[in-house]
Amino acid sequence: GTGLDISKKLKIVGSLIGKGKKASKDNIYDAMITINNIGDKITINNLANFLGCTTRTIHRNMCEELRVEKCLLNSNEKV
């Protein structure tokens, strides 16, 4: 009855209910630093659990610089 098609309705609903992006590059980097400071190994699964998202979301939002940083932090683990 509103005259809107489904895609327009979903766009409106998404803008009202949409979740904030938990796995931004900055959030992933902060999570990596925190996990490293705790002394745990930085893994995609640990990052996803820390940020409360899926591993696929981490893979999708993790740039090459973060992948390199993850390897560097893991190689400098605290003993």
Order of alpha helices (4+ residues) and beta strands (2+ residues): alpha-alpha-alpha-alpha-alpha
